Amino acid sequence: MDEEKIREFMAVAIEEAKKGLEEGGIPIGSVLVIDDKIIGRGHNQRVQKGSAVLHAETDCLENAGRLTAKDYKRSILFSTLSPCDMCSGAVLLYGIPRVIVGENKTFQGPEQYVRNRGVDIMVLNDSECIKMMESFIRQNPKLWNEDIGE
């Protein structure tokens, strides 16, 4: 996938993150792409829905609906933030071969473990993603620590 397409899909994930923030939630967004087409999108909704599991990636996978193993093996998951243990587990469970991460400066999930399991992880170090999370964490430290299990 070329850099222009990567930026295009990450921009949609950033839109999702902003949507979550506008709803009073945590600004993390995700999209699932197959054959250069978005088939699922989502954002962290733990606050909005009082959910224990609706991180951006799991919301995105839920919104994509049921897919076959063959579909997942052709997919790319985009996330504005490095996926946590739970979301990384979903990547491994469904055999998603590639994850493109907006940033891992403010939080880094088990990227090396996921790489060791054969997943290609690309980190963009996107300045908009970094600024969005840094601002949120600074303004909402208690909520952020709850979200990451601290």
Backbone as a printed PyTorch tensor [residue, N CA C, xyz], in Angstrom:
tensor([[[  0.8570,  -1.1800,   0.0000],
         [  0.0000,   0.0000,   0.0000],
         [  0.8930,   1.2300,   0.0000]],

        [[  0.5910,   2.1800,  -0.8700],
         [  1.4480,   3.3610,  -0.9670],
         [  1.1610,   4.3580,   0.1650]],

        [[  2.0930,   5.2830,   0.3270],
         [  2.0250,   6.2330,   1.4380],
         [  0.7630,   7.1020,   1.3900]],

        [[  0.3410,   7.4740,   0.2020],
         [ -0.8630,   8.3000,   0.0640],
         [ -2.0990,   7.5690,   0.5960]],

        [[ -2.2340,   6.2920,   0.2670],
         [ -3.3600,   5.4890,   0.7430],
         [ -3.2880,   5.3090,   2.2560]],

        [[ -2.0790,   5.0800,   2.7580],
         [ -1.9050,   4.9260,   4.2020],
         [ -2.3800,   6.1900,   4.9160]],

        [[ -1.9660,   7.3430,   4.4300],
         [ -2.3720,   8.6250,   5.0390],
         [ -3.8890,   8.8280,   4.9340]],

        [[ -4.4530,   8.4200,   3.8110],
         [ -5.8990,   8.5570,   3.6030],
         [ -6.6820,   7.7390,   4.6380]],

        [[ -6.2790,   6.4860,   4.8330],
         [ -6.9880,   5.6340,   5.7850],
         [ -6.7350,   6.0680,   7.2270]],

        [[ -5.5140,   6.5390,   7.5170],
         [ -5.2470,   7.0240,   8.8650],
         [ -6.0720,   8.2750,   9.1510]],

        [[ -6.2930,   9.1070,   8.1350],
         [ -7.1250,  10.3030,   8.3200],
         [ -8.5470,   9.9130,   8.7410]],

        [[ -9.0560,   8.8130,   8.2120],
         [-10.3900,   8.3500,   8.6060],
         [-10.3570,   7.8570,  10.0530]],

        [[ -9.2970,   7.1610,  10.4410],
         [ -9.1630,   6.7290,  11.8330],
         [ -9.0940,   7.9430,  12.7680]],

        [[ -8.4060,   8.9890,  12.3350],
         [ -8.3270,  10.2230,  13.1340],
         [ -9.7110,  10.8640,  13.2440]],

        [[-10.4920,  10.8440,  12.1760],
         [-11.8680,  11.3430,  12.2340],
         [-12.6650,  10.5900,  13.2930]],

        [[-12.4900,   9.2870,  13.3220],
         [-13.1720,   8.4650,  14.3270],
         [-12.7230,   8.8560,  15.7420]],

        [[-11.4230,   9.0780,  15.9220],
         [-10.9110,   9.4790,  17.2380],
         [-11.5410,  10.7970,  17.6820]],

        [[-11.6240,  11.7340,  16.7650],
         [-12.2290,  13.0420,  17.0750],
         [-13.7120,  12.8880,  17.4080]],

        [[-14.3800,  11.9830,  16.7360],
         [-15.7890,  11.7180,  17.0180],
         [-15.9330,  11.2260,  18.4570]],

        [[-15.0610,  10.3220,  18.8590],
         [-15.0910,   9.8290,  20.2310],
         [-14.8680,  10.9400,  21.2390]],

        [[-13.9370,  11.8110,  20.9550],
         [-13.6530,  12.9350,  21.8480],
         [-14.8690,  13.8570,  21.9470]],

        [[-15.4900,  14.1460,  20.8260],
         [-16.6840,  15.0080,  20.8110],
         [-17.8330,  14.4010,  21.6150]],

        [[-17.8630,  13.0750,  21.6910],
         [-18.9070,  12.3750,  22.4460],
         [-18.5760,  12.2810,  23.9370]],

        [[-17.4140,  12.8180,  24.3340],
         [-16.9980,  12.7520,  25.7340],
         [-16.1480,  11.5400,  26.0630]],

        [[-15.6810,  10.8590,  25.0340],
         [-14.8830,   9.6510,  25.2310],
         [-13.4040,   9.8680,  24.9760]],

        [[-12.7040,   8.7760,  24.8600],
         [-11.2590,   8.7680,  24.6840],
         [-10.9550,   8.8080,  23.1870]],

        [[-10.0930,   9.7260,  22.7410],
         [ -9.8870,   9.9410,  21.3000],
         [ -8.9560,   8.9330,  20.6340]],

        [[ -9.4890,   7.7550,  20.4020],
         [ -8.7560,   6.7190,  19.6830],
         [ -9.6990,   6.2000,  18.6010]],

        [[ -9.2040,   6.1070,  17.3600],
         [-10.0240,   5.6550,  16.2520],
         [ -9.3490,   4.5490,  15.4740]],

        [[-10.1580,   3.8000,  14.7250],
         [ -9.6370,   2.6520,  13.9890],
         [-10.4660,   2.4030,  12.7380]],

        [[ -9.8200,   1.8800,  11.7070],
         [-10.5220,   1.4110,  10.5130],
         [ -9.9130,   0.0790,  10.0690]],

        [[-10.7640,  -0.7680,   9.4860],
         [-10.3270,  -2.0370,   8.9150],
         [-10.4860,  -1.9310,   7.4080]],

        [[ -9.4110,  -2.2410,   6.6850],
         [ -9.3630,  -2.0830,   5.2330],
         [ -9.0890,  -3.4380,   4.5800]],

        [[ -9.8720,  -3.7220,   3.5510],
         [ -9.6120,  -4.8970,   2.7100],
         [ -9.6530,  -4.4300,   1.2640]],

        [[ -8.6130,  -4.7720,   0.5160],
         [ -8.5320,  -4.4100,  -0.9010],
         [ -8.7730,  -2.9150,  -1.1290]],

        [[ -8.1020,  -2.0920,  -0.3240],
         [ -8.1770,  -0.6230,  -0.4200],
         [ -9.5800,  -0.0630,  -0.1880]],

        [[-10.4030,  -0.7910,   0.5580],
         [-11.7540,  -0.3290,   0.8790],
         [-11.9900,  -0.4720,   2.3810]],

        [[-12.5260,   0.5890,   2.9880],
         [-12.8470,   0.5270,   4.4130],
         [-14.0920,  -0.3290,   4.5800]],

        [[-13.9610,  -1.3800,   5.3960],
         [-15.1210,  -2.2410,   5.6440],
         [-15.6210,  -2.1310,   7.0760]],

        [[-14.8560,  -1.4470,   7.9130],
         [-15.2800,  -1.2200,   9.2890],
         [-14.5640,  -0.0150,   9.8480]],

        [[-15.2470,   0.7030,  10.7210],
         [-14.6290,   1.8460,  11.3860],
         [-15.2290,   1.9440,  12.7730]],

        [[-14.4290,   2.5000,  13.6850],
         [-14.9280,   2.6140,  15.0520],
         [-14.0470,   3.5100,  15.8870]],

        [[-14.5210,   3.7780,  17.0950],
         [-13.7600,   4.5840,  18.0380],
         [-14.0210,   4.0860,  19.4470]],

        [[-13.1270,   4.4340,  20.3510],
         [-13.2450,   4.0260,  21.7390],
         [-14.5750,   4.5370,  22.2800]],

        [[-15.3600,   3.6220,  22.8450],
         [-16.6690,   3.9850,  23.3860],
         [-16.8820,   3.4620,  24.8010]],

        [[-15.8050,   3.2750,  25.5210],
         [-15.9390,   2.7830,  26.8920],
         [-16.7610,   3.7420,  27.7410]],

        [[-16.5090,   5.0340,  27.6080],
         [-17.2270,   6.0300,  28.4010],
         [-18.6720,   6.1490,  27.9070]],

        [[-18.8400,   6.3370,  26.6190],
         [-20.1530,   6.5960,  26.0480],
         [-21.1410,   5.4590,  26.3130]],

        [[-20.6680,   4.2220,  26.2440],
         [-21.5610,   3.0690,  26.3960],
         [-21.3590,   2.3260,  27.7110]],

        [[-20.4770,   2.8520,  28.5670],
         [-20.2170,   2.1700,  29.8350],
         [-19.6730,   0.7680,  29.6080]],

        [[-18.8590,   0.6230,  28.5890],
         [-18.3630,  -0.6860,  28.1550],
         [-16.9710,  -0.9790,  28.7130]],

        [[-16.7460,  -2.2340,  28.9860],
         [-15.4140,  -2.6730,  29.4130],
         [-14.5190,  -3.0100,  28.2300]],

        [[-15.1070,  -3.2190,  27.0440],
         [-14.3210,  -3.7460,  25.9220],
         [-14.3770,  -2.9390,  24.6310]],

        [[-15.1370,  -1.8730,  24.5780],
         [-15.2540,  -1.1540,  23.3100],
         [-14.1240,  -0.1460,  23.1050]],

        [[-12.9410,  -0.7040,  22.8920],
         [-11.8220,   0.1080,  22.4360],
         [-12.0550,   0.3880,  20.9540]],

        [[-11.2690,   1.2730,  20.3770],
         [-11.4660,   1.6370,  18.9690],
         [-11.3810,   0.4150,  18.0520]],

        [[-10.3950,  -0.4210,  18.2950],
         [-10.1790,  -1.5700,  17.4120],
         [-11.3150,  -2.5880,  17.5270]],

        [[-11.7750,  -2.8630,  18.7520],
         [-12.8570,  -3.8340,  18.9070],
         [-14.1720,  -3.2740,  18.3820]],

        [[-14.3960,  -1.9650,  18.5440],
         [-15.5830,  -1.3260,  17.9690],
         [-15.5310,  -1.4170,  16.4420]],

        [[-14.3770,  -1.1780,  15.8760],
         [-14.1800,  -1.2650,  14.4240],
         [-14.4600,  -2.6860,  13.9260]],

        [[-13.9080,  -3.6780,  14.6020],
         [-14.1350,  -5.0670,  14.1930],
         [-15.6080,  -5.4350,  14.3090]],

        [[-16.2550,  -4.9840,  15.3720],
         [-17.6890,  -5.2400,  15.5370],
         [-18.4800,  -4.6090,  14.3980]],

        [[-18.1330,  -3.3760,  14.0500],
         [-18.8490,  -2.6720,  12.9820],
         [-18.5880,  -3.2610,  11.6000]],

        [[-17.4720,  -3.9610,  11.4490],
         [-17.1780,  -4.6300,  10.1770],
         [-18.0670,  -5.8570,   9.9790]],

        [[-18.5860,  -6.3860,  11.0710],
         [-19.4560,  -7.5540,  10.9810],
         [-18.6560,  -8.8440,  10.8370]],

        [[-19.3740,  -9.9200,  10.6430],
         [-18.7350, -11.2250,  10.5130],
         [-17.9800, -11.3070,   9.1940]],

        [[-16.7470, -11.7210,   9.2900],
         [-15.9060, -11.9080,   8.1120],
         [-15.3300, -13.3100,   8.1430]],

        [[-14.8790, -13.7680,   7.0020],
         [-14.2320, -15.0780,   6.9520],
         [-12.7580, -14.9400,   7.3040]],

        [[-12.1440, -16.0460,   7.6420],
         [-10.7030, -16.0460,   7.9070],
         [ -9.9410, -15.5530,   6.6820]],

        [[-10.4250, -15.9040,   5.5070],
         [ -9.7950, -15.4630,   4.2610],
         [ -9.8340, -13.9350,   4.1410]],

        [[-10.9570, -13.3330,   4.5460],
         [-11.0650, -11.8630,   4.5270],
         [-10.0570, -11.2230,   5.4820]],

        [[-10.0220, -11.7110,   6.7060],
         [ -9.0960, -11.1360,   7.6890],
         [ -7.6490, -11.2230,   7.2110]],

        [[ -7.3000, -12.2980,   6.5460],
         [ -5.9160, -12.4800,   6.0850],
         [ -5.5250, -11.4930,   4.9890]],

        [[ -6.5080, -10.8000,   4.4010],
         [ -6.2440,  -9.7710,   3.3900],
         [ -6.4040,  -8.3620,   3.9590]],

        [[ -6.6510,  -8.2620,   5.2350],
         [ -7.0040,  -6.9700,   5.8230],
         [ -5.8030,  -6.2380,   6.4370]],

        [[ -6.0310,  -4.9500,   6.6500],
         [ -5.0830,  -4.0950,   7.3650],
         [ -5.8920,  -3.3310,   8.3960]],

        [[ -5.4410,  -3.3460,   9.6320],
         [ -6.0970,  -2.5890,  10.6940],
         [ -5.3080,  -1.3190,  10.9400]],

        [[ -5.9870,  -0.1880,  10.8960],
         [ -5.3960,   1.1090,  11.2080],
         [ -5.8910,   1.5290,  12.5790]],

        [[ -5.0020,   2.0410,  13.4060],
         [ -5.3850,   2.5510,  14.7130],
         [ -4.5720,   3.7980,  15.0140]],

        [[ -5.2180,   4.7970,  15.5800],
         [ -4.5050,   6.0360,  15.8850],
         [ -3.4960,   5.8420,  17.0120]],

        [[ -3.6780,   4.8050,  17.8150],
         [ -2.7950,   4.5340,  18.9480],
         [ -2.3980,   3.0600,  18.9430]],

        [[ -1.2210,   2.7720,  19.4260],
         [ -0.7360,   1.3940,  19.5150],
         [ -1.7640,   0.5120,  20.2360]],

        [[ -2.1910,  -0.5860,  19.6190],
         [ -3.1990,  -1.4360,  20.2510],
         [ -2.7250,  -2.0520,  21.5720]],

        [[ -3.6520,  -2.0770,  22.5360],
         [ -3.3840,  -2.6540,  23.8560],
         [ -3.3360,  -4.1770,  23.7640]],

        [[ -3.1710,  -4.8330,  24.9000],
         [ -3.1340,  -6.2950,  24.9420],
         [ -4.4160,  -6.9140,  24.3840]],

        [[ -5.5670,  -6.3750,  24.7870],
         [ -6.8440,  -6.9280,  24.3330],
         [ -6.9900,  -6.7980,  22.8120]],

        [[ -6.7190,  -5.6210,  22.2900],
         [ -6.8840,  -5.3840,  20.8540],
         [ -5.8240,  -6.1210,  20.0440]],

        [[ -4.6300,  -6.2250,  20.5830],
         [ -3.5870,  -7.0100,  19.9220],
         [ -3.9880,  -8.4750,  19.8720]],

        [[ -4.6430,  -8.9440,  20.9300],
         [ -5.1510, -10.3130,  20.9430],
         [ -6.1690, -10.5480,  19.8460]],

        [[ -7.0230,  -9.5620,  19.5900],
         [ -8.0100,  -9.6800,  18.5040],
         [ -7.3020,  -9.7600,  17.1550]],

        [[ -6.2490,  -8.9660,  16.9840],
         [ -5.4610,  -9.0110,  15.7430],
         [ -4.9130, -10.4250,  15.5400]],

        [[ -4.3620, -11.0090,  16.6060],
         [ -3.7980, -12.3560,  16.5060],
         [ -4.8870, -13.4080,  16.2980]],

        [[ -5.9860, -13.2610,  17.0250],
         [ -7.0860, -14.2280,  16.9240],
         [ -7.6240, -14.3230,  15.5080]],

        [[ -7.8080, -13.1800,  14.8710],
         [ -8.3960, -13.1730,  13.5350],
         [ -7.3670, -13.2460,  12.4090]],

        [[ -6.0940, -13.2480,  12.7540],
         [ -5.0630, -13.4000,  11.7300],
         [ -4.8850, -12.1750,  10.8530]],

        [[ -5.1280, -10.9930,  11.4170],
         [ -4.9150,  -9.7550,  10.6600],
         [ -3.4090,  -9.5930,  10.4660]],

        [[ -2.9230,  -9.5480,   9.2340],
         [ -1.4780,  -9.5970,   8.9930],
         [ -0.7360,  -8.2710,   9.1460]],

        [[ -1.4750,  -7.1450,   9.1280],
         [ -0.7830,  -5.8520,   9.1630],
         [ -1.5700,  -4.8520,  10.0000]],

        [[ -0.8470,  -4.1100,  10.8420],
         [ -1.4400,  -3.0570,  11.6560],
         [ -0.6390,  -1.7870,  11.4160]],

        [[ -1.3360,  -0.7180,  11.0950],
         [ -0.6820,   0.5760,  10.9080],
         [ -1.1380,   1.4790,  12.0430]],

        [[ -0.1600,   1.9480,  12.8070],
         [ -0.3820,   2.6680,  14.0600],
         [ -0.0550,   4.1470,  13.8700]],

        [[ -0.9650,   5.0000,  14.2960],
         [ -0.7160,   6.4370,  14.2160],
         [  0.4460,   6.8670,  15.0870]],

        [[  0.4500,   6.3810,  16.3350],
         [  1.5490,   6.7250,  17.2390],
         [  1.6350,   5.7430,  18.3940]],

        [[  2.8430,   5.6140,  18.9340],
         [  3.0550,   4.7810,  20.1190],
         [  3.8890,   5.5130,  21.1710]],

        [[  3.9310,   6.8330,  21.0640],
         [  4.6960,   7.6380,  22.0250],
         [  3.9530,   7.7270,  23.3640]],

        [[  2.6430,   7.9700,  23.3170],
         [  1.8810,   8.1400,  24.5550],
         [  1.5110,   6.8040,  25.1870]],

        [[  1.4300,   5.7580,  24.3860],
         [  1.1400,   4.4100,  24.8770],
         [  1.6400,   3.4050,  23.8570]],

        [[  2.3160,   2.3790,  24.3520],
         [  2.7720,   1.3180,  23.4560],
         [  2.2650,  -0.0200,  23.9660]],

        [[  1.4620,  -0.6630,  23.1340],
         [  0.9820,  -2.0010,  23.4410],
         [  2.0800,  -3.0230,  23.1740]],

        [[  1.7270,  -4.2980,  23.1780],
         [  2.7260,  -5.3690,  23.0250],
         [  3.1790,  -5.5510,  21.5700]],

        [[  3.7130,  -4.4930,  21.0020],
         [  4.0750,  -4.5130,  19.5780],
         [  5.0880,  -5.5980,  19.2450]],

        [[  6.1140,  -5.7460,  20.0680],
         [  7.1370,  -6.7400,  19.7400],
         [  6.5710,  -8.1520,  19.7820]],

        [[  5.7280,  -8.4250,  20.7610],
         [  5.0870,  -9.7390,  20.8400],
         [  4.2670, -10.0110,  19.5790]],

        [[  3.4960,  -9.0170,  19.1530],
         [  2.6560,  -9.1730,  17.9620],
         [  3.5340,  -9.3610,  16.7190]],

        [[  4.6230,  -8.6080,  16.6460],
         [  5.5780,  -8.8010,  15.5300],
         [  6.1410, -10.2220,  15.5450]],

        [[  6.5030, -10.6800,  16.7360],
         [  7.0610, -12.0300,  16.8610],
         [  6.0740, -13.1000,  16.4180]],

        [[  4.7940, -12.7600,  16.4360],
         [  3.7510, -13.6860,  16.0000],
         [  3.4420, -13.5280,  14.5170]],

        [[  4.2480, -12.7160,  13.8060],
         [  4.1400, -12.6300,  12.3550],
         [  3.3660, -11.4470,  11.8010]],

        [[  2.9550, -10.5300,  12.6530],
         [  2.1950,  -9.3650,  12.1870],
         [  3.1560,  -8.2350,  11.8300]],

        [[  2.9240,  -7.6250,  10.6930],
         [  3.7000,  -6.4600,  10.2680],
         [  3.0830,  -5.2210,  10.9210]],

        [[  3.8600,  -4.5330,  11.7370],
         [  3.3830,  -3.3230,  12.4040],
         [  4.1950,  -2.1400,  11.8930]],

        [[  3.4760,  -1.1300,  11.4170],
         [  4.1160,   0.1040,  10.9640],
         [  3.6350,   1.2290,  11.8830]],

        [[  4.5800,   1.9790,  12.4380],
         [  4.2440,   3.1120,  13.2970],
         [  4.5590,   4.3960,  12.5340]],

        [[  3.5450,   5.2480,  12.3810],
         [  3.6960,   6.4680,  11.5870],
         [  4.2650,   7.6490,  12.3720]],

        [[  4.1930,   7.6100,  13.7040],
         [  4.5850,   8.7690,  14.5220],
         [  3.8970,  10.0410,  14.0360]],

        [[  2.5900,   9.9230,  13.7970],
         [  1.7850,  11.0210,  13.2780],
         [  1.6390,  12.1110,  14.3450]],

        [[  2.0240,  13.3320,  13.9930],
         [  2.0230,  14.4270,  14.9750],
         [  0.6080,  14.7590,  15.4540]],

        [[ -0.3920,  14.6440,  14.5870],
         [ -1.7650,  14.9280,  15.0160],
         [ -2.2390,  13.8960,  16.0430]],

        [[ -1.9170,  12.6410,  15.8200],
         [ -2.2820,  11.5950,  16.7790],
         [ -1.5910,  11.8270,  18.1200]],

        [[ -0.3170,  12.1600,  18.0770],
         [  0.4410,  12.4020,  19.3080],
         [ -0.1460,  13.5790,  20.0760]],

        [[ -0.3660,  14.6960,  19.4070],
         [ -0.9020,  15.8880,  20.0750],
         [ -2.2790,  15.6170,  20.6740]],

        [[ -3.1220,  14.9010,  19.9380],
         [ -4.4660,  14.6050,  20.4130],
         [ -4.4150,  13.7950,  21.7150]],

        [[ -3.5660,  12.7670,  21.7460],
         [ -3.4750,  11.9310,  22.9490],
         [ -2.7820,  12.6570,  24.0910]],

        [[ -1.7130,  13.3790,  23.7980],
         [ -1.0270,  14.1150,  24.8690],
         [ -1.9810,  15.0970,  25.5450]],

        [[ -2.7490,  15.8050,  24.7590],
         [ -3.7130,  16.7650,  25.2940],
         [ -4.7740,  16.0520,  26.1320]],

        [[ -5.2980,  14.9550,  25.6070],
         [ -6.3260,  14.2220,  26.3390],
         [ -5.7870,  13.6910,  27.6660]],

        [[ -4.6180,  13.0910,  27.6410],
         [ -4.0320,  12.5110,  28.8620],
         [ -3.7800,  13.6010,  29.9040]],

        [[ -3.2780,  14.7300,  29.4600],
         [ -3.0110,  15.8540,  30.3610],
         [ -4.3050,  16.3490,  31.0170]],

        [[ -5.3850,  16.4140,  30.2480],
         [ -6.6510,  16.9350,  30.7490],
         [ -7.5010,  15.8890,  31.4810]],

        [[ -7.2370,  14.6010,  31.2390],
         [ -8.0730,  13.5260,  31.7950],
         [ -7.2340,  12.3580,  32.3230]],

        [[ -6.2860,  12.6020,  33.2170],
         [ -5.3940,  11.5160,  33.6380],
         [ -6.1200,  10.3440,  34.3020]],

        [[ -7.1410,  10.6110,  35.0940],
         [ -7.8580,   9.5240,  35.7760],
         [ -8.5700,   8.6160,  34.7730]],

        [[ -9.2610,   9.2330,  33.8120],
         [ -9.9680,   8.4540,  32.7930],
         [ -8.9810,   7.6750,  31.9350]],

        [[ -7.8730,   8.2980,  31.5810],
         [ -6.8580,   7.6240,  30.7670],
         [ -6.3060,   6.4060,  31.5190]],

        [[ -5.9690,   6.5750,  32.7850],
         [ -5.4220,   5.4550,  33.5530],
         [ -6.4330,   4.3250,  33.6990]],

        [[ -7.7180,   4.6730,  33.7960],
         [ -8.7590,   3.6440,  33.8380],
         [ -8.7790,   2.8680,  32.5170]],

        [[ -8.6600,   3.5670,  31.4130],
         [ -8.7450,   2.9330,  30.1070],
         [ -7.5950,   1.9550,  29.8730]],

        [[ -6.4260,   2.2820,  30.3660],
         [ -5.2690,   1.4050,  30.1320],
         [ -5.0320,   0.4430,  31.3040]],

        [[ -5.9460,   0.4360,  32.2670],
         [ -5.8780,  -0.5550,  33.3480],
         [ -4.8960,  -0.2260,  34.4420]],

        [[ -4.6770,   1.0410,  34.6990],
         [ -3.7520,   1.4060,  35.7870],
         [ -4.5150,   1.9280,  36.9770]]])
